């Protein structure tokens, strides 16, 4: 049998398993919450044998002319030295937050953003969370009508990944 796609139910999603020398064995047990017809919440607790507990939260909200998404993760590391000599060894508490969205304030216009903040550039890679080598933080406005196109953007690229600890300042 298949679930009825017209009914949105709060329920556990399929669990997953990961492992790495730094995390140890890790189990993810996502729980989906249908918080109304236009808001979804996904809680993803991860229990790790070496680092403890990492919590992930994703909130997606849709409205009549756009959408907003927020994804946040946080962990209190039990063994930060597992990430030595990289930047993750310098933090007991690590985490990150991502937000992006767009909306149409007028018929031919789209306005949006994407922004990521984190405790250290190695967090996403170390905990195997949607890793990419760069983060594209931007605010934009685009107008497209007939044979006219205008794209205004303010952008900043941040490098991600484990970077060696520079050591004490001289």
N, C-alpha and C positions, 0 to 999 in steps of 0.2 A: 504494500500500500504506500501511497505518497501523501505527505501533508497537504492540506488545502492551502494554496497560495494566496487566497483572498483573506485569510485570517492571519493576523500577525500576533504571534504568541511569544511571551517571555519564556526562554528555555535555555538549557545548557547547549553549547555547541560541541562539536567533536573535539576531544582533548588531543594534545600533541606532546611529543617528547623531543627533547634536544639534549645535547651534551657537549661540553668542551672542558679542557683542563682547568680553565679559570672559573667556570660556573659550576662544574660538576654535572651531575644528572639533573635535568630540569623537566618539570611537567607543567604544561599550560592547560588551564581549565576555563575556557571562555564562557561567559554567560551573557546572553542577549536580552535586552529589556526593550520592549516596544512601548515607549512612553508617549502614546498618542499617535495619531495618523501621520504626523510630520516630524517626529523626533525618534531617533534610534540611539541607544546607549549600549556599548559593548564593554563589559568589564573582563579583563584578562589577567587573573592572578597567575603568577609563575612561582612555583616552589622549587628552590635550587638547593642541592645538597651541600654546596660549598659556600654560596653567597647569601643564602637566606630567602627572603621573599621580595619579589618585584611585582608591583601593581601597575597595570595598564588600563587606561580608560579612554574610550573613543566616543565622542558625542557628535552626531550628525543631525542637523536641523535644516529642514527645507521649508521655504515659504513661497508665496505666490510668484515672486520675481527673482529668486536666487536660493543660495544655500550657504551654510556656515558649518565648518568641520573643525573640531578640536581633538587632538590626540596627545595624551600625556602619559609619561612613565616615570616611576620613581623606585629607588631601591636604597636600603641601608645595608651596605656591604659588610658581611661578617669577616671577610678575608680580603681586604684591599690589596695586600701584598701579592696576591695571585696575578695581578696585572702588571707587576714590576717588570721592566723598567719604564713602563709607559705611564701616561698621565692618569690612568684609572687608579693607580696605586696611591695617588695623592689625595683621594677623596673617600671619605667614609659614606657620605650621602651623594648619590648620583642620580641624574634624571634629565629629562628633556620634555619640551612641549612644542607641538607643531599646530599651527592653525592656518587654514586657507578657506577661501570662499569667493563667491562672486555674486553679483546681482545686476539687474537691468533697470537703472533709474529712468531710462527713456527707451523708446522703441528701438533705436539704432545703436544704443550705447551699452557697453558692458564694463563694469568696474569691479576690480577684485584685488586680492592680495594672497601672499603666501609668506609665512614667517616661521622660523624654527629657532628656538633657544635651547641651550643645553649647558650642563655643568662643565663638561669637557668634550673636546672633539672626538674622543674615542668611545663615548658611551654607546652610541647606536651600533657600532661594529662589535664592541665587546659583548653586548647582550643580544646580538643577532636580531636587531629590530630594523627592518626595512632599510638596510644599509646602502648608502650611495657615497661616492667620494667627495661630493660637494653638496651644499645646501644653497638653494636659490631663493633668497629673500627678496620680495618685490611687492610693489604697489603699481597697479596699472589701470588705465582707462582706454577703451577701444571703441571707435565709432566706425561702423560699416553701413553704408547706404548707397544704393545704386552703384555708381562707379567711383565712389569716394571711400577712402580708407585712412584712418588716423589711429596711430597707436602710440600712446604716451606711457613710459615706464621709468620707474626708479628701481634699480636693481643692485643687489650686493650678493656676491658669492662668498661663502665660507667653506673652507676646506675641512673635511671630516676624516677621521681615522686615527689610529693610535700613533701618537707622536712621542718620541723619546723624551723622558724627563730631562730638562736642561740642567738639573742639579742646582745647588745653591748659587746665588749671585755672588760675584767676586767683589 
